[in-house]
Amino acid sequence: MSIELTLDRMVREVQVGLMPDILAHWYAVIVDKTKALIPDDLKDKVSVEQDYHLPMKFRLNVSRRVVPTLLSVIDDSMKDMPYSTRMYFETVYNIIVKEYNSIAGR
């Protein structure tokens, strides 16, 4: 395979992994897995909203008590994601950790 075809394939894979519907799918997977692991009284404390006008913008609503479980689910799910989606959720993971630590005063 020529270098041009290889590069073209790599660029297409990166583009596909960052499509809004792909990100929405992975957010749904993560929220569903998180809800399966937490007590019933916390299930309504986890949700994700996709902006109608900016489809690449998501709002993840999570209770502080759910954050450790959510982080574990994100970490476990990353191995199944395409490369660019994994990099996106690695950034999400780091932002959540930073916010969680700043709220907890750590």
CNS distance restraints for C-alpha pairs under 8 A (distance, minus, plus):
assign (resid   1 and name CA) (resid   5 and name CA) 6.54 0.50 0.50
assign (resid   1 and name CA) (resid   6 and name CA) 6.76 0.50 0.50
assign (resid   2 and name CA) (resid   6 and name CA) 6.32 0.50 0.50
assign (resid   3 and name CA) (resid   7 and name CA) 6.06 0.50 0.50
assign (resid   4 and name CA) (resid   8 and name CA) 6.02 0.50 0.50
assign (resid   5 and name CA) (resid   9 and name CA) 6.09 0.50 0.50
assign (resid   6 and name CA) (resid  10 and name CA) 6.24 0.50 0.50
assign (resid   7 and name CA) (resid  11 and name CA) 6.14 0.50 0.50
assign (resid   8 and name CA) (resid  12 and name CA) 6.22 0.50 0.50
assign (resid   9 and name CA) (resid  13 and name CA) 6.24 0.50 0.50
assign (resid  10 and name CA) (resid  14 and name CA) 6.32 0.50 0.50
assign (resid  11 and name CA) (resid  15 and name CA) 6.21 0.50 0.50
assign (resid  12 and name CA) (resid  16 and name CA) 6.14 0.50 0.50
assign (resid  13 and name CA) (resid  17 and name CA) 6.27 0.50 0.50
assign (resid  13 and name CA) (resid  82 and name CA) 7.70 0.50 0.50
assign (resid  13 and name CA) (resid  84 and name CA) 7.89 0.50 0.50
assign (resid  14 and name CA) (resid  18 and name CA) 6.76 0.50 0.50
assign (resid  14 and name CA) (resid  82 and name CA) 7.88 0.50 0.50
assign (resid  14 and name CA) (resid  83 and name CA) 6.92 0.50 0.50
assign (resid  14 and name CA) (resid  84 and name CA) 5.26 0.50 0.50
assign (resid  15 and name CA) (resid  19 and name CA) 6.72 0.50 0.50
assign (resid  15 and name CA) (resid  84 and name CA) 7.74 0.50 0.50
assign (resid  16 and name CA) (resid  22 and name CA) 7.56 0.50 0.50
assign (resid  17 and name CA) (resid  22 and name CA) 6.32 0.50 0.50
assign (resid  17 and name CA) (resid  23 and name CA) 7.49 0.50 0.50
assign (resid  17 and name CA) (resid  82 and name CA) 5.81 0.50 0.50
assign (resid  17 and name CA) (resid  83 and name CA) 7.07 0.50 0.50
assign (resid  17 and name CA) (resid  84 and name CA) 5.24 0.50 0.50
assign (resid  17 and name CA) (resid  85 and name CA) 4.96 0.50 0.50
assign (resid  18 and name CA) (resid  22 and name CA) 6.64 0.50 0.50
assign (resid  18 and name CA) (resid  23 and name CA) 6.45 0.50 0.50
assign (resid  18 and name CA) (resid  84 and name CA) 6.31 0.50 0.50
assign (resid  18 and name CA) (resid  85 and name CA) 5.88 0.50 0.50
assign (resid  18 and name CA) (resid  88 and name CA) 7.86 0.50 0.50
assign (resid  19 and name CA) (resid  23 and name CA) 6.38 0.50 0.50
assign (resid  19 and name CA) (resid  56 and name CA) 7.76 0.50 0.50
assign (resid  20 and name CA) (resid  24 and name CA) 6.02 0.50 0.50
assign (resid  20 and name CA) (resid  55 and name CA) 5.78 0.50 0.50
assign (resid  20 and name CA) (resid  56 and name CA) 5.29 0.50 0.50
assign (resid  21 and name CA) (resid  25 and name CA) 6.08 0.50 0.50
assign (resid  22 and name CA) (resid  26 and name CA) 6.41 0.50 0.50
assign (resid  22 and name CA) (resid  85 and name CA) 8.00 0.50 0.50
assign (resid  23 and name CA) (resid  27 and name CA) 6.13 0.50 0.50
assign (resid  23 and name CA) (resid  56 and name CA) 7.92 0.50 0.50
assign (resid  23 and name CA) (resid  85 and name CA) 6.97 0.50 0.50
assign (resid  24 and name CA) (resid  28 and name CA) 6.15 0.50 0.50
assign (resid  24 and name CA) (resid  50 and name CA) 7.39 0.50 0.50
assign (resid  25 and name CA) (resid  29 and name CA) 6.23 0.50 0.50
assign (resid  26 and name CA) (resid  30 and name CA) 6.09 0.50 0.50
assign (resid  27 and name CA) (resid  31 and name CA) 6.10 0.50 0.50
assign (resid  27 and name CA) (resid  48 and name CA) 7.06 0.50 0.50
assign (resid  28 and name CA) (resid  32 and name CA) 5.97 0.50 0.50
assign (resid  28 and name CA) (resid  48 and name CA) 7.62 0.50 0.50
assign (resid  29 and name CA) (resid  33 and name CA) 6.10 0.50 0.50
assign (resid  30 and name CA) (resid  34 and name CA) 6.03 0.50 0.50
assign (resid  30 and name CA) (resid  70 and name CA) 7.44 0.50 0.50
assign (resid  30 and name CA) (resid  73 and name CA) 6.24 0.50 0.50
assign (resid  30 and name CA) (resid  74 and name CA) 6.27 0.50 0.50
assign (resid  30 and name CA) (resid  77 and name CA) 7.25 0.50 0.50
assign (resid  31 and name CA) (resid  35 and name CA) 6.09 0.50 0.50
assign (resid  31 and name CA) (resid  46 and name CA) 6.70 0.50 0.50
assign (resid  31 and name CA) (resid  47 and name CA) 6.63 0.50 0.50
assign (resid  31 and name CA) (resid  48 and name CA) 7.47 0.50 0.50
assign (resid  31 and name CA) (resid  70 and name CA) 7.74 0.50 0.50
assign (resid  32 and name CA) (resid  36 and name CA) 6.27 0.50 0.50
assign (resid  33 and name CA) (resid  37 and name CA) 6.59 0.50 0.50
assign (resid  33 and name CA) (resid  73 and name CA) 6.76 0.50 0.50
assign (resid  34 and name CA) (resid  38 and name CA) 6.45 0.50 0.50
assign (resid  34 and name CA) (resid  46 and name CA) 7.99 0.50 0.50
assign (resid  34 and name CA) (resid  69 and name CA) 6.40 0.50 0.50
assign (resid  34 and name CA) (resid  70 and name CA) 5.64 0.50 0.50
assign (resid  34 and name CA) (resid  73 and name CA) 6.29 0.50 0.50
assign (resid  35 and name CA) (resid  39 and name CA) 7.89 0.50 0.50
assign (resid  35 and name CA) (resid  42 and name CA) 7.94 0.50 0.50
assign (resid  35 and name CA) (resid  43 and name CA) 5.36 0.50 0.50
assign (resid  35 and name CA) (resid  46 and name CA) 7.21 0.50 0.50
assign (resid  37 and name CA) (resid  69 and name CA) 7.40 0.50 0.50
assign (resid  38 and name CA) (resid  42 and name CA) 6.46 0.50 0.50
assign (resid  38 and name CA) (resid  43 and name CA) 6.66 0.50 0.50
assign (resid  38 and name CA) (resid  66 and name CA) 7.28 0.50 0.50
assign (resid  38 and name CA) (resid  69 and name CA) 7.50 0.50 0.50
assign (resid  39 and name CA) (resid  43 and name CA) 6.74 0.50 0.50
assign (resid  42 and name CA) (resid  46 and name CA) 7.42 0.50 0.50
assign (resid  42 and name CA) (resid  63 and name CA) 7.85 0.50 0.50
assign (resid  42 and name CA) (resid  66 and name CA) 7.47 0.50 0.50
assign (resid  45 and name CA) (resid  61 and name CA) 7.09 0.50 0.50
assign (resid  45 and name CA) (resid  62 and name CA) 5.60 0.50 0.50
assign (resid  45 and name CA) (resid  63 and name CA) 5.43 0.50 0.50
assign (resid  45 and name CA) (resid  66 and name CA) 7.80 0.50 0.50
assign (resid  46 and name CA) (resid  60 and name CA) 7.63 0.50 0.50
assign (resid  46 and name CA) (resid  61 and name CA) 5.64 0.50 0.50
assign (resid  46 and name CA) (resid  62 and name CA) 4.66 0.50 0.50
assign (resid  46 and name CA) (resid  63 and name CA) 6.72 0.50 0.50
assign (resid  46 and name CA) (resid  66 and name CA) 7.65 0.50 0.50
assign (resid  47 and name CA) (resid  60 and name CA) 6.00 0.50 0.50
assign (resid  47 and name CA) (resid  61 and name CA) 5.14 0.50 0.50
assign (resid  47 and name CA) (resid  62 and name CA) 6.64 0.50 0.50
assign (resid  48 and name CA) (resid  58 and name CA) 6.74 0.50 0.50
assign (resid  48 and name CA) (resid  59 and name CA) 5.52 0.50 0.50
assign (resid  48 and name CA) (resid  60 and name CA) 4.42 0.50 0.50
assign (resid  48 and name CA) (resid  61 and name CA) 5.93 0.50 0.50
assign (resid  49 and name CA) (resid  58 and name CA) 5.56 0.50 0.50
assign (resid  49 and name CA) (resid  59 and name CA) 5.06 0.50 0.50
assign (resid  49 and name CA) (resid  60 and name CA) 6.54 0.50 0.50
assign (resid  50 and name CA) (resid  54 and name CA) 7.92 0.50 0.50
assign (resid  50 and name CA) (resid  55 and name CA) 6.19 0.50 0.50
assign (resid  50 and name CA) (resid  56 and name CA) 7.53 0.50 0.50
assign (resid  50 and name CA) (resid  57 and name CA) 6.04 0.50 0.50
assign (resid  50 and name CA) (resid  58 and name CA) 4.50 0.50 0.50
assign (resid  50 and name CA) (resid  59 and name CA) 6.44 0.50 0.50
assign (resid  51 and name CA) (resid  55 and name CA) 5.39 0.50 0.50
assign (resid  51 and name CA) (resid  56 and name CA) 7.45 0.50 0.50
assign (resid  51 and name CA) (resid  57 and name CA) 5.55 0.50 0.50
assign (resid  51 and name CA) (resid  58 and name CA) 6.07 0.50 0.50
assign (resid  51 and name CA) (resid  59 and name CA) 7.77 0.50 0.50
assign (resid  62 and name CA) (resid  66 and name CA) 6.43 0.50 0.50
assign (resid  62 and name CA) (resid  67 and name CA) 6.69 0.50 0.50
assign (resid  63 and name CA) (resid  67 and name CA) 6.64 0.50 0.50
assign (resid  64 and name CA) (resid 100 and name CA) 7.29 0.50 0.50
assign (resid  66 and name CA) (resid  70 and name CA) 6.14 0.50 0.50
assign (resid  67 and name CA) (resid  71 and name CA) 6.04 0.50 0.50
assign (resid  67 and name CA) (resid  96 and name CA) 7.91 0.50 0.50
assign (resid  67 and name CA) (resid 100 and name CA) 7.58 0.50 0.50
assign (resid  68 and name CA) (resid  72 and name CA) 6.29 0.50 0.50
assign (resid  69 and name CA) (resid  73 and name CA) 6.25 0.50 0.50
assign (resid  70 and name CA) (resid  74 and name CA) 6.16 0.50 0.50
assign (resid  71 and name CA) (resid  75 and name CA) 6.11 0.50 0.50
assign (resid  71 and name CA) (resid  93 and name CA) 6.52 0.50 0.50
assign (resid  71 and name CA) (resid  96 and name CA) 7.96 0.50 0.50
assign (resid  72 and name CA) (resid  76 and name CA) 6.14 0.50 0.50
assign (resid  73 and name CA) (resid  77 and name CA) 5.96 0.50 0.50
assign (resid  74 and name CA) (resid  78 and name CA) 6.16 0.50 0.50
assign (resid  74 and name CA) (resid  89 and name CA) 7.26 0.50 0.50
assign (resid  74 and name CA) (resid  93 and name CA) 7.05 0.50 0.50
assign (resid  75 and name CA) (resid  79 and name CA) 7.73 0.50 0.50
assign (resid  75 and name CA) (resid  93 and name CA) 7.91 0.50 0.50
assign (resid  77 and name CA) (resid  81 and name CA) 6.92 0.50 0.50
assign (resid  78 and name CA) (resid  86 and name CA) 5.34 0.50 0.50
assign (resid  78 and name CA) (resid  89 and name CA) 7.31 0.50 0.50
assign (resid  78 and name CA) (resid  90 and name CA) 7.85 0.50 0.50
assign (resid  79 and name CA) (resid  86 and name CA) 7.57 0.50 0.50
assign (resid  81 and name CA) (resid  85 and name CA) 5.94 0.50 0.50
assign (resid  81 and name CA) (resid  86 and name CA) 5.47 0.50 0.50
assign (resid  82 and name CA) (resid  86 and name CA) 6.05 0.50 0.50
assign (resid  83 and name CA) (resid  87 and name CA) 6.32 0.50 0.50
assign (resid  84 and name CA) (resid  88 and name CA) 6.24 0.50 0.50
assign (resid  85 and name CA) (resid  89 and name CA) 6.24 0.50 0.50
assign (resid  86 and name CA) (resid  90 and name CA) 5.98 0.50 0.50
assign (resid  87 and name CA) (resid  91 and name CA) 6.36 0.50 0.50
assign (resid  88 and name CA) (resid  92 and name CA) 6.40 0.50 0.50
assign (resid  89 and name CA) (resid  93 and name CA) 5.90 0.50 0.50
assign (resid  90 and name CA) (resid  94 and name CA) 6.27 0.50 0.50
assign (resid  91 and name CA) (resid  95 and name CA) 6.22 0.50 0.50
assign (resid  92 and name CA) (resid  96 and name CA) 6.20 0.50 0.50
assign (resid  93 and name CA) (resid  97 and name CA) 6.26 0.50 0.50
assign (resid  94 and name CA) (resid  98 and name CA) 6.15 0.50 0.50
assign (resid  95 and name CA) (resid  99 and name CA) 6.15 0.50 0.50
assign (resid  96 and name CA) (resid 100 and name CA) 5.90 0.50 0.50
assign (resid  97 and name CA) (resid 101 and name CA) 6.03 0.50 0.50
assign (resid  98 and name CA) (resid 102 and name CA) 6.16 0.50 0.50
assign (resid  99 and name CA) (resid 103 and name CA) 6.16 0.50 0.50
assign (resid 100 and name CA) (resid 104 and name CA) 6.06 0.50 0.50
assign (resid 101 and name CA) (resid 105 and name CA) 5.94 0.50 0.50
assign (resid 101 and name CA) (resid 106 and name CA) 5.01 0.50 0.50
assign (resid 102 and name CA) (resid 106 and name CA) 6.09 0.50 0.50
